[in-house]
Structures are given as structure tokens and as C-alpha cells.
Amino acid sequence: KSAPRTRAANTVLAIREMAQRHGFLDKVTITSWPMRG
């Protein structure tokens, strides 16, 4: 069966893909997501 790690990885990939589309991947780090400021 799929391990929880798989779902987490898919979530990270989805966030990174969306970030790249909007072009703010360099401005926002995955570790500090979500970021309120």
C-alpha cells in the first residue's frame, strides 16, 4: 500500500509546480510555506 510519504511528496511537488508557474519559487521557500507577511 502507498505510504504517507508518497502523499507528502505529491503535495510538495504540487506546491513547487504552482510556485514555478507563478514565478515566485525563488521568493518563497518550501520550508516556510505557508508564509504570512
Secondary structure, 3 states (H helix, E strand, C coil): CCCHHHHHHHHHHHHHHHHHHHCCCCCCCHHHCCCCC
